[in-house]
Amino acid sequence: MLDKTDRMLLSLLQRDCTLSLQALSEAVNLTSTPCWKRLKRLEEEGYITARVALLDSDKVGLGLTAFVLLKTQHHNSTWYREFSGFVSEMPEVLTFYRMAGEYDYLMQVQVADMKSYDNFYKRLVNGIPGLVDVTSSFAMERIKHTTALPLQV
């Protein structure tokens, strides 16, 4: 169970994971030892799953974002394991969801350009049998992007 201090720590960290223990402690009105113990517990209990640096996709040459919707004719567990394993190994896939509704799966794909996307698409559709519809939409402009969850503090 998260209390207000835990939520404040998580909120601070998801906006800037480089904050020092001293800065975090001061922000939540704790001394460093109890703050460190809370952080350790939050990691051990799986609330904090990673600490990463977020990159600018344009500056690293990966400026094309595609959203890919897929339908399949297979819905058995063997196909699902093979398909999800195959897609999970594709580095271009940033997010991958199994969906309810008209489409079975949704992916966010990040690549350099349309030629790179075409290469990705060919690997995808040739790598796994049973896809019956693959529909792609391409982002023209990113209006909002955040990784911060809206925690109530």
Residue frames as a rotation matrix with the C-alpha (Angstrom) as fourth column:
MET 1
0.581 0.814 0.000 0.00
0.814 -0.581 0.000 0.00
0.000 0.000 -1.000 0.00
LEU 2
-0.398 -0.727 0.559 1.39
0.723 -0.624 -0.297 3.39
0.565 0.286 0.774 -0.99
ASP 3
0.256 0.433 -0.864 1.17
0.819 -0.572 -0.044 6.33
-0.513 -0.697 -0.501 1.36
LYS 4
0.973 0.209 -0.100 1.47
0.140 -0.874 -0.465 10.01
-0.185 0.439 -0.879 0.43
THR 5
0.335 -0.926 -0.172 5.26
-0.589 -0.348 0.729 10.03
-0.735 -0.143 -0.662 0.89
ASP 6
-0.259 -0.373 0.891 5.70
0.391 0.803 0.450 6.97
-0.883 0.465 -0.062 -1.34
ARG 7
0.532 0.566 0.630 3.58
0.806 -0.108 -0.583 8.65
-0.262 0.817 -0.514 -4.03
MET 8
0.895 -0.264 -0.359 5.60
-0.279 -0.960 0.011 11.84
-0.347 0.090 -0.933 -3.76
LEU 9
-0.072 -0.972 0.222 8.85
-0.349 0.233 0.908 9.91
-0.934 -0.012 -0.356 -4.14
LEU 10
-0.159 0.075 0.984 7.54
0.722 0.689 0.065 8.02
-0.673 0.721 -0.164 -7.15
SER 11
0.837 0.524 0.155 6.24
0.500 -0.619 -0.606 11.22
-0.222 0.585 -0.780 -8.72
LEU 12
0.611 -0.691 -0.385 9.61
-0.539 -0.720 0.437 12.94
-0.579 -0.059 -0.813 -8.29
LEU 13
-0.274 -0.794 0.542 11.57
-0.128 0.589 0.798 9.97
-0.953 0.150 -0.263 -9.62
GLN 14
0.113 0.336 0.935 9.45
0.816 0.506 -0.280 9.44
-0.567 0.795 -0.217 -12.71
ARG 15
0.984 0.178 0.006 10.09
0.155 -0.836 -0.526 13.04
-0.089 0.519 -0.850 -13.71
ASP 16
0.424 -0.904 0.050 13.82
-0.678 -0.353 -0.644 12.97
0.600 0.239 -0.763 -12.90
CYS 17
0.942 -0.042 -0.332 15.50
0.197 0.872 0.449 9.76
0.270 -0.488 0.830 -11.76
THR 18
0.027 -0.998 0.063 18.83
0.532 -0.039 -0.846 11.56
0.846 0.056 0.530 -11.36
LEU 19
0.518 0.198 0.832 17.69
-0.500 -0.719 0.483 13.39
0.694 -0.666 -0.273 -8.22
SER 20
-0.580 -0.804 -0.132 20.08
-0.286 0.352 -0.891 12.73
0.763 -0.479 -0.434 -5.36
LEU 21
-0.174 0.459 -0.871 19.00
0.790 0.593 0.155 10.97
0.588 -0.661 -0.466 -2.19
GLN 22
-0.759 -0.152 -0.633 19.49
0.551 -0.668 -0.501 14.28
-0.347 -0.729 0.590 -0.39
ALA 23
-0.887 0.448 -0.108 17.20
-0.440 -0.754 0.488 16.13
0.138 0.480 0.866 -2.81
LEU 24
-0.278 0.805 -0.523 14.55
0.052 0.557 0.829 13.41
0.959 0.203 -0.197 -2.56
SER 25
-0.382 0.061 -0.922 14.78
0.885 0.310 -0.346 13.34
0.265 -0.949 -0.173 1.23
GLU 26
-0.915 -0.006 -0.404 14.36
0.158 -0.926 -0.344 17.09
-0.372 -0.379 0.847 1.48
ALA 27
-0.759 0.638 -0.130 11.43
-0.440 -0.354 0.826 17.09
0.481 0.684 0.549 -0.95
VAL 28
0.082 0.820 -0.567 9.47
0.072 0.563 0.824 14.57
0.994 -0.108 -0.013 1.15
ASN 29
0.253 -0.024 0.967 10.65
-0.816 -0.543 0.200 15.81
0.520 -0.839 -0.157 4.58
LEU 30
0.992 -0.070 -0.109 12.59
0.115 0.869 0.482 12.70
0.061 -0.490 0.869 5.57
THR 31
0.266 -0.964 0.032 16.16
-0.687 -0.166 0.707 12.11
-0.676 -0.210 -0.706 6.60
SER 32
-0.142 -0.387 -0.911 18.27
-0.978 0.197 0.068 10.17
0.153 0.901 -0.406 4.14
THR 33
-0.940 -0.281 0.194 18.12
-0.316 0.931 -0.183 6.73
-0.129 -0.234 -0.964 5.83
PRO 34
-0.273 0.899 0.343 14.30
0.111 0.384 -0.917 6.43
-0.956 -0.212 -0.205 5.98
CYS 35
0.397 0.371 -0.839 14.07
-0.740 -0.412 -0.532 7.85
-0.543 0.832 0.111 2.46
TRP 36
-0.479 -0.670 -0.566 16.62
-0.867 0.462 0.186 5.31
0.137 0.580 -0.803 1.17
LYS 37
-0.859 0.202 0.471 14.71
-0.039 0.891 -0.452 2.48
-0.511 -0.407 -0.757 2.91
ARG 38
0.190 0.973 -0.131 11.47
-0.185 -0.095 -0.978 3.59
-0.964 0.210 0.162 1.22
LEU 39
0.228 -0.178 -0.957 13.17
-0.960 -0.203 -0.190 3.70
-0.161 0.963 -0.218 -2.18
LYS 40
-0.815 -0.577 -0.054 14.63
-0.580 0.812 0.066 0.24
0.006 0.085 -0.996 -1.63
ARG 41
-0.537 0.703 0.466 11.20
0.107 0.604 -0.790 -1.12
-0.837 -0.374 -0.400 -0.64
LEU 42
0.392 0.706 -0.590 9.55
-0.503 -0.372 -0.780 0.51
-0.770 0.603 0.209 -3.67
GLU 43
-0.181 -0.541 -0.821 12.11
-0.973 0.220 0.070 -1.20
0.143 0.811 -0.567 -5.91
GLU 44
-0.942 -0.237 0.237 11.81
-0.292 0.928 -0.233 -4.57
-0.164 -0.288 -0.943 -4.17
GLU 45
-0.296 0.920 0.257 8.00
0.147 0.309 -0.939 -4.48
-0.944 -0.240 -0.227 -4.37
GLY 46
-0.451 0.022 0.892 8.14
0.849 0.321 0.420 -3.67
-0.277 0.947 -0.164 -8.10
TYR 47
0.626 0.647 -0.435 6.78
0.483 -0.760 -0.436 -0.11
-0.613 0.063 -0.788 -8.03
ILE 48
0.364 -0.627 -0.689 10.05
-0.767 -0.622 0.160 1.09
-0.529 0.470 -0.707 -9.56
THR 49
0.856 0.050 0.514 10.80
0.173 0.911 -0.376 -1.18
-0.487 0.410 0.771 -12.49
ALA 50
0.191 -0.835 0.515 13.71
0.972 0.089 -0.216 0.70
0.135 0.542 0.829 -14.12
ARG 51
0.485 -0.162 -0.860 15.67
0.125 -0.960 0.251 3.93
-0.866 -0.229 -0.445 -14.09
VAL 52
0.125 -0.320 0.939 16.39
0.957 0.288 -0.030 5.12
-0.261 0.903 0.342 -17.61
ALA 53
-0.605 -0.249 -0.757 17.37
-0.024 -0.944 0.330 8.09
-0.796 0.218 0.564 -19.76
LEU 54
0.470 0.797 0.379 14.77
0.518 0.099 -0.850 9.18
-0.715 0.596 -0.366 -22.31
LEU 55
-0.612 -0.783 0.113 16.20
0.481 -0.256 0.838 10.04
-0.627 0.568 0.533 -25.71
ASP 56
0.064 0.541 -0.838 15.09
-0.543 -0.686 -0.485 12.45
-0.837 0.486 0.250 -28.43
SER 57
0.328 0.130 0.936 14.08
0.443 0.854 -0.274 10.16
-0.834 0.505 0.222 -31.31
ASP 58
0.995 0.031 0.096 14.74
0.099 -0.477 -0.873 12.82
0.018 0.878 -0.478 -33.97
LYS 59
0.536 -0.843 0.040 18.24
-0.837 -0.525 0.152 13.57
-0.107 -0.115 -0.988 -32.70
VAL 60
-0.225 -0.627 0.746 19.21
-0.438 0.749 0.497 9.88
-0.870 -0.214 -0.443 -32.71
GLY 61
-0.754 -0.157 -0.638 17.89
-0.652 0.069 0.755 9.43
-0.075 0.985 -0.154 -36.26
LEU 62
-0.842 0.540 -0.007 14.66
0.539 0.841 0.049 7.57
0.032 0.038 -0.999 -35.48
GLY 63
-0.903 0.355 -0.244 12.11
-0.287 -0.918 -0.275 10.22
-0.321 -0.178 0.930 -36.43
LEU 64
-0.443 0.787 -0.429 9.28
-0.596 0.098 0.797 8.13
0.670 0.609 0.426 -37.87
THR 65
-0.780 0.312 0.542 6.63
-0.387 0.440 -0.810 6.85
-0.491 -0.842 -0.222 -35.45
ALA 66
-0.534 0.630 -0.564 4.16
-0.465 0.338 0.818 4.26
0.706 0.699 0.112 -36.72
PHE 67
-0.376 0.537 0.755 1.15
-0.723 0.340 -0.601 2.81
-0.580 -0.772 0.260 -34.97
VAL 68
-0.719 0.000 -0.695 0.42
-0.525 0.656 0.543 -0.67
0.456 0.755 -0.471 -36.26
LEU 69
0.005 0.804 0.595 -2.90
-0.866 0.302 -0.400 -2.47
-0.501 -0.513 0.697 -35.78
LEU 70
-0.799 -0.361 -0.482 -3.01
-0.554 0.752 0.356 -6.21
0.234 0.551 -0.801 -36.43
LYS 71
0.412 0.852 0.322 -5.68
-0.880 0.464 -0.103 -8.87
-0.237 -0.241 0.941 -36.82
THR 72
-0.760 -0.647 -0.058 -4.97
-0.646 0.743 0.176 -12.57
-0.071 0.171 -0.983 -36.74
GLN 73
0.178 0.797 -0.577 -6.85
-0.688 0.520 0.506 -15.72
0.703 0.307 0.641 -37.55
HIS 74
-0.137 -0.322 -0.937 -5.11
0.400 0.847 -0.350 -17.55
0.906 -0.423 0.013 -34.71
HIS 75
0.235 0.244 0.941 -6.11
-0.699 -0.630 0.338 -17.23
0.675 -0.737 0.022 -31.08
ASN 76
0.840 0.020 -0.543 -4.51
0.267 0.855 0.445 -20.28
0.473 -0.519 0.712 -29.48
SER 77
0.892 -0.452 -0.020 -1.86
-0.164 -0.363 0.917 -20.11
-0.422 -0.815 -0.398 -26.78
THR 78
0.230 -0.845 0.484 0.91
0.735 0.476 0.482 -21.68
-0.638 0.245 0.730 -28.89
TRP 79
0.193 -0.106 0.975 0.55
0.851 -0.477 -0.220 -19.08
0.489 0.872 -0.002 -31.66
TYR 80
0.924 0.225 0.308 0.26
0.054 -0.877 0.478 -16.29
0.378 -0.425 -0.823 -29.10
ARG 81
0.688 -0.723 -0.066 3.51
0.164 0.065 0.984 -17.29
-0.707 -0.688 0.163 -27.36
GLU 82
-0.028 -0.707 0.706 5.36
0.938 0.225 0.263 -17.54
-0.345 0.670 0.657 -30.68
PHE 83
0.344 0.247 0.906 3.97
0.685 -0.726 -0.063 -14.24
0.642 0.642 -0.419 -31.96
SER 84
0.990 0.053 0.134 4.53
-0.048 -0.755 0.654 -12.27
0.136 -0.654 -0.744 -28.75
GLY 85
0.469 -0.882 0.043 8.07
0.403 0.256 0.878 -13.65
-0.786 -0.394 0.476 -28.48
PHE 86
-0.019 -0.432 0.902 8.83
1.000 -0.024 0.009 -12.74
0.018 0.902 0.432 -32.10
VAL 87
0.545 0.314 0.778 7.50
0.408 -0.909 0.081 -9.19
0.732 0.274 -0.623 -31.76
SER 88
0.977 -0.161 -0.140 9.15
0.072 -0.369 0.926 -8.66
-0.201 -0.915 -0.349 -28.37
GLU 89
0.189 -0.966 0.179 12.55
0.689 0.260 0.677 -9.31
-0.700 -0.005 0.714 -30.01
MET 90
0.192 -0.080 0.978 12.01
0.870 -0.447 -0.208 -6.57
0.454 0.891 -0.016 -32.63
PRO 91
-0.520 -0.508 -0.687 13.89
0.813 -0.542 -0.214 -3.51
-0.263 -0.670 0.694 -31.32
GLU 92
-0.871 0.207 0.446 11.76
0.097 -0.817 0.569 -1.11
0.482 0.538 0.691 -33.35
VAL 93
0.140 0.976 -0.165 8.66
0.357 0.105 0.928 -2.02
0.923 -0.188 -0.334 -31.32
LEU 94
-0.714 -0.391 0.581 8.45
-0.296 -0.583 -0.757 0.34
0.635 -0.712 0.300 -28.34
THR 95
-0.511 0.631 0.584 5.03
-0.674 0.128 -0.728 -0.71
-0.534 -0.765 0.360 -27.06
PHE 96
-0.743 0.256 -0.618 2.98
-0.290 0.709 0.643 -3.81
0.602 0.658 -0.453 -27.82
TYR 97
-0.573 0.640 0.511 -0.55
-0.682 -0.028 -0.731 -4.50
-0.453 -0.768 0.453 -26.60
ARG 98
-0.828 0.558 0.048 -3.10
0.520 0.735 0.434 -7.25
0.207 0.385 -0.899 -26.97
MET 99
-0.879 0.473 0.055 -6.38
-0.475 -0.879 -0.031 -5.44
0.033 -0.053 0.998 -27.54
ALA 100
-0.378 0.888 0.261 -10.12
0.603 0.451 -0.659 -5.85
-0.703 -0.092 -0.706 -27.14
GLY 101
0.182 0.509 -0.841 -12.19
-0.371 -0.757 -0.538 -4.60
-0.911 0.410 0.051 -30.04
GLU 102
0.886 0.294 -0.359 -11.84
-0.410 0.131 -0.903 -4.70
-0.218 0.947 0.237 -33.81
TYR 103
0.319 -0.857 -0.404 -8.08
-0.527 0.194 -0.827 -5.31
0.788 0.477 -0.390 -33.84
ASP 104
0.807 -0.037 -0.589 -6.20
0.364 0.817 0.447 -7.95
0.465 -0.575 0.674 -31.88
TYR 105
0.176 -0.852 -0.492 -2.86
0.931 -0.018 0.364 -6.15
-0.319 -0.523 0.790 -31.34
LEU 106
0.965 0.013 0.261 -1.44
0.095 -0.947 -0.307 -2.63
0.244 0.321 -0.915 -31.34
MET 107
0.210 -0.957 -0.200 2.21
0.960 0.163 0.228 -1.63
-0.186 -0.240 0.953 -31.63
GLN 108
0.919 -0.195 -0.342 4.11
-0.238 -0.967 -0.090 1.62
-0.313 0.164 -0.936 -31.51
VAL 109
0.510 -0.742 0.435 7.10
0.842 0.535 -0.073 1.36
-0.178 0.403 0.898 -33.83
GLN 110
0.742 -0.358 -0.567 10.02
-0.252 -0.933 0.259 3.81
-0.621 -0.049 -0.782 -34.04
VAL 111
0.352 -0.606 0.713 12.22
0.856 0.517 0.018 3.82
-0.380 0.604 0.701 -37.14
ALA 112
-0.574 -0.701 -0.424 14.39
0.434 -0.699 0.569 6.20
-0.695 0.142 0.705 -39.15
ASP 113
-0.602 0.306 -0.737 12.23
-0.698 -0.651 0.299 6.61
-0.388 0.695 0.606 -42.24
MET 114
0.439 0.887 -0.143 9.69
-0.833 0.342 -0.436 4.96
-0.337 0.310 0.889 -44.55
LYS 115
0.180 -0.454 -0.872 12.28
-0.616 0.640 -0.460 2.60
0.767 0.620 -0.164 -46.06
SER 116
-0.853 -0.487 0.187 13.18
-0.423 0.434 -0.796 1.41
0.307 -0.758 -0.576 -42.57
TYR 117
-0.237 0.852 0.468 9.50
-0.750 0.146 -0.645 0.94
-0.617 -0.504 0.604 -41.80
ASP 118
0.519 0.424 -0.743 9.06
-0.830 0.459 -0.317 -1.10
0.207 0.781 0.590 -44.99
ASN 119
-0.374 -0.732 -0.569 11.92
-0.435 0.681 -0.589 -3.38
0.819 0.027 -0.574 -43.92
PHE 120
-0.838 0.150 0.525 10.32
-0.495 0.198 -0.846 -3.75
-0.231 -0.969 -0.092 -40.48
TYR 121
0.134 0.988 -0.072 6.92
-0.891 0.089 -0.445 -4.49
-0.433 0.124 0.893 -42.05
LYS 122
0.297 -0.086 -0.951 8.36
-0.707 0.650 -0.280 -7.20
0.642 0.755 0.132 -44.30
ARG 123
-0.779 -0.606 -0.162 10.10
-0.305 0.592 -0.746 -8.89
0.548 -0.532 -0.646 -41.34
LEU 124
-0.611 0.618 0.495 6.87
-0.634 -0.007 -0.773 -8.74
-0.475 -0.786 0.396 -39.37
VAL 125
0.371 0.900 -0.226 4.49
-0.861 0.243 -0.446 -10.16
-0.347 0.361 0.866 -41.97
ASN 126
0.311 -0.321 -0.895 6.97
-0.569 0.691 -0.446 -12.78
0.761 0.647 0.032 -43.20
GLY 127
-0.664 -0.711 0.234 8.08
-0.575 0.285 -0.766 -13.78
0.478 -0.643 -0.598 -39.71
ILE 128
-0.778 0.477 0.409 4.77
-0.165 0.473 -0.865 -15.02
-0.606 -0.741 -0.289 -38.33
PRO 129
-0.833 0.552 0.028 2.01
0.215 0.277 0.937 -16.79
0.509 0.787 -0.349 -40.26
GLY 130
-0.312 0.837 -0.450 -1.62
0.943 0.329 -0.042 -16.00
0.113 -0.438 -0.892 -39.56
LEU 131
-0.593 0.155 -0.790 -1.77
0.152 -0.942 -0.299 -12.21
-0.791 -0.297 0.535 -39.74
VAL 132
-0.132 0.640 0.757 -4.81
0.965 0.256 -0.048 -11.30
-0.225 0.724 -0.652 -41.80
ASP 133
0.693 0.324 0.644 -4.76
0.486 -0.869 -0.086 -7.50
0.532 0.373 -0.760 -41.55
VAL 134
-0.153 -0.762 -0.629 -1.89
0.928 -0.330 0.173 -5.14
-0.339 -0.557 0.758 -40.80
THR 135
0.623 0.441 0.646 -2.84
0.614 -0.788 -0.055 -1.47
0.485 0.431 -0.761 -40.78
SER 136
-0.307 -0.825 -0.475 -0.31
0.947 -0.315 -0.064 1.29
-0.097 -0.470 0.877 -40.19
SER 137
0.851 0.417 0.320 -0.77
0.431 -0.902 0.029 4.94
0.300 0.113 -0.947 -39.31
PHE 138
-0.151 -0.988 0.030 2.11
0.887 -0.149 -0.436 7.40
0.436 -0.039 0.899 -39.17
ALA 139
0.412 0.240 -0.879 2.50
0.738 -0.653 0.168 10.27
-0.534 -0.718 -0.446 -36.72
MET 140
0.424 -0.218 0.879 2.91
0.636 -0.619 -0.461 13.66
0.645 0.754 -0.123 -38.34
GLU 141
-0.202 -0.439 0.876 3.52
-0.376 -0.791 -0.483 15.60
0.904 -0.427 -0.005 -35.13
ARG 142
-0.311 0.066 -0.948 3.96
0.809 0.541 -0.228 14.66
0.498 -0.838 -0.222 -31.48
ILE 143
0.168 0.483 0.859 1.72
-0.087 -0.861 0.501 16.95
0.982 -0.159 -0.103 -29.46
LYS 144
0.431 -0.081 0.899 2.16
-0.900 -0.115 0.421 15.37
0.069 -0.990 -0.122 -26.05
HIS 145
0.342 -0.353 -0.871 4.47
0.043 0.932 -0.361 12.66
0.939 0.086 0.334 -24.81
THR 146
0.062 -0.358 0.932 5.13
-0.964 -0.263 -0.037 11.68
0.258 -0.896 -0.361 -21.24
THR 147
-0.309 -0.165 -0.937 6.17
0.030 0.983 -0.183 8.62
0.951 -0.085 -0.299 -19.36
ALA 148
-0.959 -0.074 0.273 4.98
-0.251 -0.225 -0.941 10.03
0.131 -0.972 0.197 -16.03
LEU 149
-0.413 0.845 -0.340 1.92
0.708 0.533 0.464 8.31
0.573 -0.049 -0.818 -14.58
PRO 150
-0.201 0.399 0.895 -0.66
-0.274 -0.900 0.339 10.69
0.940 -0.177 0.290 -13.07
LEU 151
-0.428 -0.038 -0.903 -0.12
0.736 0.565 -0.373 9.82
0.524 -0.825 -0.213 -9.40
GLN 152
0.570 0.640 0.515 -2.30
0.083 -0.668 0.739 11.54
0.817 -0.379 -0.434 -6.83
VAL 153
-0.404 -0.773 -0.490 0.00
0.684 0.100 -0.722 13.06
0.607 -0.627 0.488 -4.19
